[in-house]
């Protein structure tokens, strides 16, 4: 090739390079996303603010109820996030009402937080770079991402209906067709539902014995419609609400057929499964001999009503109140009433008489009950407690009523260390209540804590 031809080719190549550089300079500059972990904080352009979009308001309300706003803000401040958000229609139409009630119960706050954090990945995964693999979520469990041959995207068993629904500098939101439920939350819900099914089975009473013949009473023959009543009218009338303690045979009747030790073990296990009364169960089983004494009393025919302070109330006890010899026993003796009382009987009593004084096993002290704000209030002044969890256990000869403070006799109260916080309002106990756990065979792995119950054997030792 000659020198003139070579020079022409060189000039043509230089002209093409100059034209490409000019086109690159004229192209508008695209906005760049900040690097992960830049720590810019949450602003109005954050992906968390985008959750308030009209399509995802139900999810935003769940995040607020689960107290996760600060957790998500910290996650966004450290790195980009990917949020899988079910639309409002999916949460309102497809979510099981029983499962939704389970998530919104205060004692299941941990399950709600785990479920919501299962929808957040600590990395940015837009639709253009969808990784078909298993990825860790903020809940600690992995979620499987998959892509179809036709370009479809899936998260676990839910299809991505609106990929890249929201794009923000610190994250991306994908709309999905349904709520994602991790395995741990599903197992917790199944365990609670099985306990509720057990509590729905009412205990069957013992057959009645005719005191004249000492034989079992035969069931009455069916009464034909329109026939006169078999009993007199005054005997056939339904009795009103009972305010008297349940009758029980005395300890000296010679019939020691009550298995008090099994009933005491049963009600302590119910406290553990019910949740929120682990401190009281721990004291009864491991720190005192009260469980054995209660079993012996019930075996001899006595009945007991236990006013059970919850864990928050027990935590307010000071070291001085528990350090004296015999202090735990004296405190719990003051919470045991030698009568069989239910929420209905106590509430009817205070409504009728205004103020009722119940004997306690800590003689000669009595606990005062009165009606307040539609509930039963025990004690006076700062040392008062409301009936918080009614009828936790009402099986056999023992009744357990949950209260929200520790009761102390007047001579034990110290002004410098009040037991309960002032200006407390009565809890709402007239609406939906927790399921009452009745006697039943419950596998031991359902217990939240393990207690040694070696002092509750058949011999009472």
C-alpha positions in Angstrom: 0.0 0.0 0.0 1.4 3.4 -0.9 2.0 6.3 1.4 -1.0 8.4 0.1 -3.5 5.5 0.6 -2.2 4.8 4.1 -2.6 8.5 5.1 -6.2 8.5 3.9 -7.1 5.5 5.9 -5.5 7.0 9.1 -7.4 10.3 8.6 -10.7 8.3 8.2 -10.2 6.4 11.5 -9.4 9.6 13.4 -12.6 11.2 12.1 -14.7 8.2 13.3 -13.1 8.3 16.8 -13.8 12.1 17.1 -17.5 11.6 16.1 -18.0 8.8 18.8 -16.5 11.0 21.5 -18.8 13.9 20.6 -21.9 11.7 20.7 -20.9 10.4 24.1 -20.5 13.9 25.4 -23.9 15.0 24.1 -25.7 12.0 25.7 -27.6 13.1 28.9 -25.9 11.8 32.1 -28.0 9.0 33.8 -28.4 9.3 37.6 -26.2 6.9 39.6 -27.3 5.1 42.7 -25.3 5.6 45.9 -23.1 2.8 46.9 -24.3 0.3 49.5 -23.4 1.3 53.1 -23.1 4.9 52.3 -25.0 5.8 55.5 -26.9 8.6 53.9 -29.9 7.9 56.2 -33.6 7.7 55.5 -35.1 10.7 53.5 -38.2 11.4 51.6 -36.9 9.5 48.6 -36.3 6.3 50.6 -37.8 2.9 49.8 -39.4 2.9 53.3 -41.4 6.0 52.5 -42.5 4.3 49.3 -44.2 1.6 51.5 -46.9 4.2 52.2 -48.0 3.9 48.6 -51.7 3.1 48.2 -51.0 -0.5 47.1 -49.0 -1.4 50.2 -50.7 0.5 53.1 -51.7 -2.8 54.8 -48.1 -4.0 54.9 -46.9 -0.6 56.2 -49.4 -0.8 59.1 -48.2 -4.3 60.0 -44.6 -3.0 60.0 -45.7 -0.2 62.4 -47.6 -2.6 64.7 -44.6 -4.9 64.8 -42.3 -2.1 66.0 -39.9 -2.7 63.0 -39.5 0.9 61.7 -36.1 1.4 63.5 -34.9 -2.0 62.5 -35.6 -1.3 58.8 -34.1 2.2 59.0 -30.9 0.7 60.3 -30.9 -1.9 57.6 -31.4 0.7 54.9 -28.6 2.8 56.4 -26.2 -0.1 56.1 -27.0 -1.4 52.6 -29.6 -1.5 49.8 -32.6 -3.7 50.4 -35.2 -5.6 48.4 -38.7 -5.7 49.7 -41.3 -8.3 48.6 -44.6 -6.5 49.2 -48.0 -8.2 49.0 -50.7 -5.8 47.8 -53.6 -4.8 50.0 -56.0 -7.1 48.2 -53.8 -10.1 49.0 -53.8 -9.3 52.7 -57.5 -8.6 52.9 -58.8 -11.4 50.7 -56.4 -14.4 51.0 -55.1 -14.2 54.5 -56.8 -16.6 56.9 -58.7 -14.6 59.6 -57.5 -17.0 62.4 -53.9 -16.6 61.2 -54.3 -12.8 61.1 -55.7 -12.8 64.7 -52.7 -14.9 65.7 -50.2 -12.4 64.2 -51.9 -9.4 65.9 -51.9 -10.9 69.5 -49.4 -9.0 71.6 -47.8 -12.3 72.9 -47.1 -13.3 69.3 -45.1 -10.1 68.5 -41.9 -12.1 67.8 -43.7 -14.2 65.1 -45.1 -11.1 63.4 -41.6 -9.6 63.3 -40.1 -12.8 61.9 -42.8 -12.9 59.2 -42.3 -9.3 58.1 -38.5 -9.5 58.1 -38.8 -12.6 55.9 -40.0 -10.2 53.1 -36.7 -8.1 53.2 -33.4 -9.1 51.6 -30.3 -7.1 52.7 -29.2 -6.6 49.0 -30.5 -4.9 45.9 -32.1 -7.3 43.3 -34.0 -5.5 40.6 -35.8 -7.4 37.8 -32.9 -6.9 35.4 -30.5 -8.9 37.6 -32.8 -11.4 39.2 -30.6 -14.1 40.9 -32.3 -17.5 40.8 -30.9 -18.9 44.0 -31.5 -19.1 47.8 -30.8 -15.8 49.6 -30.8 -14.9 53.4 -33.5 -12.5 54.7 -33.4 -10.1 57.6 -35.3 -12.7 59.7 -32.3 -15.1 59.5 -34.1 -17.7 57.3 -33.4 -18.2 53.6 -35.9 -17.6 50.8 -35.7 -19.2 47.3 -35.8 -16.9 44.2 -36.7 -18.5 40.9 -37.1 -17.4 37.3 -39.2 -19.1 34.6 -38.4 -19.6 30.9 -40.9 -17.0 29.9 -39.3 -14.4 32.0 -41.6 -14.9 35.1 -40.2 -14.4 38.5 -41.1 -16.2 41.8 -40.3 -15.8 45.5 -40.8 -19.1 47.3 -44.4 -20.1 46.3 -45.5 -16.6 45.4 -45.4 -15.1 41.9 -43.9 -11.6 41.4 -46.9 -9.7 39.9 -45.3 -6.2 39.7 -41.5 -6.4 39.3 -39.7 -3.2 40.1 -42.9 -1.6 41.4 -40.9 1.0 43.2 -37.3 1.9 42.5 -35.4 4.1 45.0 -31.7 4.9 45.6 -31.6 2.7 48.7 -33.8 -0.2 47.6 -36.4 -1.8 45.4 -40.0 -3.1 46.0 -41.5 -6.0 44.1 -45.2 -6.6 44.3 -46.1 -10.3 45.0 -49.4 -12.1 44.9 -49.5 -13.4 48.5 -47.9 -13.2 51.9 -44.8 -15.2 52.5 -44.9 -17.4 55.7 -41.6 -18.8 57.0 -41.6 -22.3 58.4 -40.9 -21.1 62.0 -44.0 -18.9 62.1 -46.2 -21.6 60.6 -45.0 -24.1 63.2 -45.7 -21.7 66.0 -49.2 -21.0 64.7 -49.9 -24.8 64.4 -48.7 -25.3 67.9 -51.0 -22.6 69.3 -53.9 -23.8 67.2 -53.5 -27.4 68.6 -53.5 -26.0 72.2 -56.7 -24.1 71.4 -58.3 -27.2 70.2 -57.4 -29.0 73.4 -58.8 -26.2 75.5 -62.1 -26.4 73.6 -62.7 -29.9 75.0 -64.6 -29.4 78.3 -63.8 -31.8 81.1 -66.3 -34.5 81.8 -67.6 -34.6 85.4 -67.7 -37.7 87.5 -71.0 -39.6 87.6 -73.4 -38.6 90.4 -74.0 -41.0 93.3 -77.4 -41.3 95.0 -76.6 -40.6 98.7 -79.5 -42.9 99.8 -78.5 -46.0 97.9 -74.8 -45.3 97.2 -75.4 -46.2 93.6 -74.9 -44.3 90.4 -77.9 -42.2 89.5 -79.6 -43.2 86.3 -80.2 -40.6 83.7 -83.8 -39.2 83.8 -86.1 -40.4 81.1 -86.8 -37.9 78.2 -89.7 -35.6 78.8 -92.2 -35.4 75.9 -93.0 -32.0 74.5 -95.9 -30.4 76.4 -95.7 -32.8 79.4 -95.7 -31.3 82.9 -92.3 -30.8 84.6 -91.0 -33.8 86.6 -89.7 -31.5 89.3 -91.7 -28.7 91.1 -91.5 -25.4 89.4 -89.3 -23.9 92.1 -86.8 -26.7 91.7 -86.9 -26.6 87.9 -86.1 -22.9 87.7 -82.6 -22.1 86.5 -80.5 -20.6 89.3 -79.0 -17.1 88.9 -75.3 -16.3 88.8 -73.5 -17.9 91.7 -71.6 -15.8 94.1 -70.9 -18.5 96.7 -67.8 -20.7 96.7 -68.2 -24.1 95.2 -69.1 -26.8 97.7 -66.5 -29.4 98.6 -66.4 -32.3 101.0 -64.5 -31.7 104.2 -61.1 -33.2 104.9 -62.5 -35.6 107.5 -65.1 -37.4 105.5 -62.9 -40.5 104.9 -63.0 -40.2 101.1 -59.6 -39.1 99.9 -60.3 -39.5 96.2 -59.0 -36.2 95.0 -55.6 -36.5 93.2 -54.4 -33.1 94.3 -50.8 -33.5 93.1 -51.8 -34.2 89.5 -54.1 -31.1 89.5 -51.3 -28.9 90.9 -48.9 -30.2 88.2 -51.7 -29.6 85.6 -52.3 -26.0 86.6 -48.6 -25.2 86.7 -48.1 -26.6 83.3 -51.1 -24.6 82.1 -49.4 -21.4 83.5 -46.2 -22.2 81.4 -48.2 -22.9 78.2 -50.4 -19.9 78.7 -47.4 -17.5 78.7 -46.5 -14.6 80.9 -46.5 -16.5 84.2 -43.1 -18.3 84.1 -41.8 -16.5 87.3 -44.7 -17.7 89.4 -44.4 -21.2 88.0 -40.7 -21.2 88.8 -41.3 -20.1 92.4 -43.9 -22.7 92.9 -41.9 -25.6 91.6 -38.2 -24.8 92.3 -38.0 -22.3 95.1 -40.7 -23.3 97.6 -42.6 -26.3 98.8 -45.9 -24.7 98.2 -46.8 -27.0 95.3 -46.6 -30.0 97.5 -48.7 -28.3 100.2 -51.3 -27.3 97.7 -51.5 -30.9 96.3 -52.0 -32.2 99.9 -54.8 -29.7 100.6 -56.6 -30.5 97.3 -56.2 -34.3 98.0 -57.9 -33.7 101.4 -60.9 -32.1 99.7 -60.1 -28.4 100.0 -60.6 -26.0 97.0 -58.2 -23.1 96.2 -58.3 -19.9 94.1 -54.9 -18.6 93.1 -54.5 -14.9 92.3 -51.5 -15.2 89.9 -49.3 -12.1 89.3 -47.8 -12.1 85.8 -44.1 -11.8 85.0 -44.2 -8.0 84.7 -45.7 -7.7 88.2 -43.1 -10.2 89.7 -40.3 -8.2 88.1 -41.3 -5.1 90.1 -40.6 -6.8 93.4 -37.5 -5.4 95.1 -34.5 -7.4 96.5 -35.5 -6.3 100.0 -39.0 -7.8 99.6 -37.6 -11.2 98.6 -34.4 -11.4 100.8 -36.2 -12.0 104.1 -36.5 -15.6 105.3 -39.7 -17.1 104.1 -40.6 -14.1 102.0 -41.6 -15.9 98.8 -43.9 -18.2 100.7 -45.6 -15.4 102.7 -46.2 -13.4 99.4 -47.7 -16.4 97.7 -49.8 -17.4 100.7 -51.4 -14.0 100.5 -52.5 -14.7 96.9 -54.3 -18.0 97.8 -58.0 -18.0 98.7 -59.4 -21.1 100.3 -62.5 -20.8 98.1 -63.4 -21.8 94.5 -64.0 -18.5 92.7 -64.3 -17.7 89.0 -64.4 -14.4 87.3 -68.2 -14.5 87.1 -68.6 -15.3 90.8 -66.2 -12.6 92.0 -67.5 -9.9 89.7 -71.1 -10.7 90.7 -70.1 -10.5 94.3 -68.4 -7.1 94.1 -71.3 -5.7 91.9 -73.8 -6.8 94.6 -72.0 -6.0 97.8 -69.6 -3.3 96.6 -66.6 -4.6 98.6 -65.8 -8.2 99.5 -63.1 -9.5 101.8 -61.6 -12.9 101.0 -59.7 -15.0 103.5 -56.2 -16.0 102.5 -53.9 -18.8 103.6 -51.7 -16.1 105.2 -53.8 -15.7 108.4 -55.2 -13.4 109.6 -54.7 -11.2 106.5 -57.6 -10.8 104.0 -57.6 -9.5 100.5 -60.2 -6.8 99.6 -61.9 -6.9 96.2 -64.1 -4.2 94.7 -65.7 -3.4 91.3 -63.7 -0.9 89.2 -64.0 0.0 85.5 -66.0 -3.1 84.7 -63.4 -5.4 86.3 -62.5 -6.7 89.7 -59.8 -4.8 91.6 -57.9 -6.3 94.5 -56.1 -4.4 97.3 -56.0 -0.7 97.9 -54.1 2.4 96.8 -50.8 1.8 95.0 -50.7 -1.8 96.0 -53.8 -2.7 94.0 -54.2 -5.1 91.1 -56.7 -5.7 88.4 -58.1 -9.0 87.3 -56.1 -9.2 84.0 -56.3 -12.8 82.7 -59.6 -14.3 83.9 -60.1 -18.1 84.3 -56.7 -19.2 83.2 -57.4 -22.5 84.8 -60.7 -23.6 86.2 -60.4 -27.4 86.3 -60.8 -29.8 89.2 -60.6 -28.1 92.6 -58.2 -25.2 91.6 -59.1 -21.9 90.0 -56.3 -19.6 88.7 -57.0 -15.9 88.0 -54.3 -13.7 86.5 -53.6 -10.3 88.0 -51.3 -7.5 86.9 -49.6 -6.6 90.2 -48.3 -8.3 93.3 -50.5 -7.9 96.4 -49.0 -7.2 99.8 -50.6 -6.9 103.2 -50.7 -3.4 104.7 -47.9 -4.1 107.2 -45.6 -5.3 104.3 -46.1 -2.3 102.0 -43.2 0.2 101.9 -44.0 3.7 100.7 -40.5 4.2 99.2 -40.8 1.1 96.9 -44.3 0.9 95.6 -45.2 -2.5 94.1 -47.2 -1.2 91.1 -47.1 1.9 89.1 -49.9 4.4 89.9 -52.7 5.6 87.6 -53.2 2.2 86.0 -56.5 1.5 84.2 -58.5 -1.7 84.3 -57.7 -4.1 81.4 -60.4 -5.0 79.0 -61.6 -8.4 80.0 -65.1 -8.3 78.6 -64.2 -8.7 74.9 -62.2 -11.4 73.2 -60.2 -13.4 75.6 -57.3 -15.8 75.4 -58.2 -19.4 75.0 -58.5 -21.1 78.3 -56.2 -24.1 78.6 -57.9 -27.1 80.2 -56.6 -30.3 81.4 -55.3 -32.5 78.5 -52.3 -34.5 77.4 -49.8 -32.0 76.0 -46.4 -33.1 74.7 -43.6 -31.8 76.8 -41.8 -30.1 73.9 -44.6 -27.5 73.8 -43.5 -25.9 77.1 -41.6 -22.6 76.8 -39.5 -23.4 79.8 -38.6 -26.6 81.5 -39.2 -27.0 85.2 -38.2 -29.8 87.5 -41.3 -31.2 89.2 -39.6 -33.9 91.2 -41.4 -32.8 94.3 -44.8 -33.5 92.9 -44.8 -37.3 92.9 -47.6 -39.4 94.2 -46.2 -39.5 97.7 -46.1 -35.7 98.0 -42.4 -35.7 98.7 
